[in-house]
Structures are given as C-alpha cells and as structure tokens.
Amino acid sequence: MRAHELASPYPTVSADDDALDAARLLVREQLPVLLVLDRDDYPYAAVPSARVISALLPWYMRDGPLLAAEVNDHFEEEAREAMTGRPVAEWLPRGRVTPPVVGPDAAPSQIAVLMARKDIPLVAVVERNGDKATLIGAVTAAALLEHFIGGS
C-alpha cells in the first residue's frame, strides 16, 4: 500500500482565510490538525487543535496558569474577537510547524517516521507535475494506525 491509497480528502484553509472561520472548520469537521495552504495551494502550516486553543489564550494566561482561575466570563468573547477579521497567516501561533509532505508513492513506514518526527497526526500527500504541486489528500494518524494494526 502507498500514500495515495492511504490518503483521504482533508479540509484545508488558505493563509488568507478568516481565522475564526478556520477555527470553526476544526470544530465542525472534528479535525486533529488545521492544514493551511499557501497561495500556490501547497501545505504551509500544520496547526494541531491544542495549538489553536493556545493561540486563543492571552499571554498572561499562558505564562501564569494560576491566573486562568481568576479570569472573568468575558474570556470567550475576547477569544472570538481576537480572531475576527484576521487572516489565518497573521493569527497562526508563533513557531509555525510546516506539515510533513510525501509523494503519492511513499510507503506507510516513511509516513510513520515523518509523523513521529514532526509530532503531527497528519502527513500531506502531494503530487508534483513539473513546477505544479497538487494536494491529493492527507494520511491521518488514525488511518495509519488502522493500516498497521487493523480496525476494531
């Protein structure tokens, strides 16, 4: 079995898309990772949902978790406002993680190594044709585990 057989269509956003809409896509589709594409539709960033939550937190809550217990009920509103009207590229958490990318003929073991090395539960599968790259889909950790150990 090869990457193109393990890959499934995976929802993506562009770096120019609205950050709040991108976060809502994570929720609606129950995605483990937000896959962000650049202007050429090439994988640009992989943002695990926990990093999205971290990006919502004000700096003082990240740096002083004890303060989180003292924060008032306006936090949810402030979190939405912080994302509203901002493009994904501007809102991305610092230290952008580039997603692991493989070609359509990559072996499952190669996908597993990249996934483990990047600690991202998704590997993008991209087919190249000259200078043009086309996202075929993504292999998720769940799909890879099912391949290796079988379903329930």
Secondary structure, 3 states (H helix, E strand, C coil): CCHHHHCECCCEEECCCEHHHHHHHHHHHCCCEEEEECCCCCEEEEEEHHHHHHHHCCHHHHHCHHHHHHCCCCHHHHHHHHHCCCEHHHHCCCCCCCCCEECCCCCHHHHHHHHHHHCCCEEEEEEEECCEEEEEEEEEHHHHHHHHHCCC
